[in-house]
Amino acid sequence: MSTPKKKIKIFVLVLLLFFSFLIYKAVESSLVYYLTVTEALEEKSQSQLKRLRVSGIVEKGSIKKNLDGSIAFNITDFNKTIHVEYKGEIPDIFKDEIEAVVEGKLVNKTFFANKLFAKCPTKYEDEPLSTNKVNLVK
């Protein structure tokens, strides 16, 4: 027969293993790999990853709004281009030639995004010294 201390140690060990497994699965399922357009189009990357997060610049003139509220556009890394289909909330700053990050799946060179992020350009840059409205004292 086992002693009560031995039973408690086994129970604690099993409990610890169980919670470790749960944490591992939660972290694993929330991982999304961040790739460039060129990397996403490589054969190896598609077969190994479930979800992708791809970053690129929105091509000028490529944004098309559909009747169902979805949008289609192209993102590029100036080497290769991916056509993106997205239905959801569109960020206010989303426009041509802005850096965008899309998350979803790549199927036959079309990216079906379920999330769209538009990277905010640097808004708070100093004015050049010559146009600064503050008078300089010599």
C-alpha positions in Angstrom: 0.0 0.0 0.0 1.0 3.6 -0.7 1.4 6.1 1.9 -0.7 9.2 1.8 2.4 11.4 1.2 3.2 9.3 -1.9 -0.3 9.7 -3.2 -0.2 13.4 -2.7 3.1 13.7 -4.6 1.7 11.7 -7.5 -1.4 13.8 -7.6 0.6 17.0 -7.6 2.9 15.7 -10.3 -0.1 14.7 -12.5 -1.8 18.1 -11.9 1.5 19.9 -12.8 1.8 17.9 -16.0 -1.8 18.6 -16.9 -1.5 22.4 -16.5 1.8 22.4 -18.3 0.2 20.7 -21.2 -2.7 23.2 -21.2 -0.4 26.2 -21.2 1.7 24.7 -24.0 -1.4 24.1 -26.2 -2.7 27.7 -25.5 0.6 29.2 -26.5 1.0 27.0 -29.6 -2.5 27.8 -30.9 -2.0 31.5 -30.5 1.3 31.6 -32.4 1.1 33.3 -35.8 4.2 33.5 -37.9 5.1 36.9 -39.4 6.5 36.8 -43.0 7.3 39.0 -45.9 5.4 38.6 -49.2 8.3 36.8 -50.8 8.6 34.4 -47.8 4.8 33.7 -47.8 4.9 32.7 -51.5 7.6 30.2 -51.1 6.4 26.6 -51.2 7.9 25.5 -47.9 6.1 28.2 -45.8 2.6 27.3 -47.0 2.7 23.7 -46.1 4.2 24.1 -42.6 2.1 26.9 -41.2 -1.6 27.0 -40.3 -2.1 30.7 -40.1 0.2 33.4 -41.6 0.7 37.0 -40.9 2.1 38.8 -43.9 3.5 42.3 -44.1 3.7 44.5 -47.2 2.9 47.8 -48.9 -0.5 48.2 -50.4 -0.1 48.7 -54.1 -1.3 52.1 -55.5 -4.7 51.7 -57.2 -5.2 48.1 -56.1 -7.9 48.6 -53.5 -11.3 47.5 -54.7 -14.5 47.7 -52.6 -17.0 44.9 -53.2 -20.8 45.1 -52.9 -20.8 42.8 -49.9 -18.6 45.1 -47.8 -15.4 43.2 -48.5 -12.3 44.6 -50.1 -9.6 43.2 -52.4 -6.2 44.6 -52.8 -2.6 43.7 -53.5 0.4 43.9 -51.1 4.0 43.8 -52.2 7.5 43.8 -50.8 8.7 45.3 -54.1 9.9 41.8 -55.1 6.6 39.8 -55.2 2.9 40.6 -54.9 0.0 38.8 -53.1 -3.7 39.4 -53.9 -5.6 39.8 -50.6 -9.4 39.3 -50.0 -10.6 40.7 -46.7 -14.0 41.1 -45.1 -14.2 42.9 -41.8 -13.6 46.2 -40.2 -11.3 48.4 -42.3 -8.9 50.6 -40.3 -9.4 54.4 -40.9 -5.8 54.9 -42.0 -5.9 52.1 -44.6 -5.1 53.5 -48.1 -2.8 53.1 -51.0 1.0 52.9 -50.4 0.6 52.3 -46.6 2.3 49.3 -44.8 -0.4 46.7 -44.0 -0.3 43.5 -42.1 -2.8 40.8 -42.9 -3.5 37.6 -41.0 -5.1 34.5 -42.5 -4.5 31.7 -45.0 -2.8 31.6 -48.4 -4.7 29.5 -51.0 -3.4 29.4 -54.6 -1.6 32.7 -54.4 -4.7 34.5 -53.0 -4.5 35.5 -49.3 -7.8 35.2 -47.5 -7.4 37.6 -44.5 -9.5 37.5 -41.4 -7.5 40.4 -39.8 -6.2 43.6 -41.3 -3.8 46.0 -39.6 -2.6 49.2 -41.1 0.7 50.5 -39.7 0.5 54.1 -38.7 3.0 56.4 -40.5 5.1 58.5 -38.3 2.9 61.6 -37.6 4.9 63.4 -35.1 8.1 64.4 -36.9 9.7 67.7 -36.2 9.3 70.4 -38.8 12.4 71.3 -40.6 14.2 74.2 -39.0 13.5 76.6 -41.9 9.7 76.2 -41.6 9.6 76.2 -37.9 7.4 79.0 -36.6 9.6 79.7 -33.5 11.9 82.7 -33.9 15.5 81.8 -33.1 17.4 84.2 -31.0 21.0 84.9 -32.1 
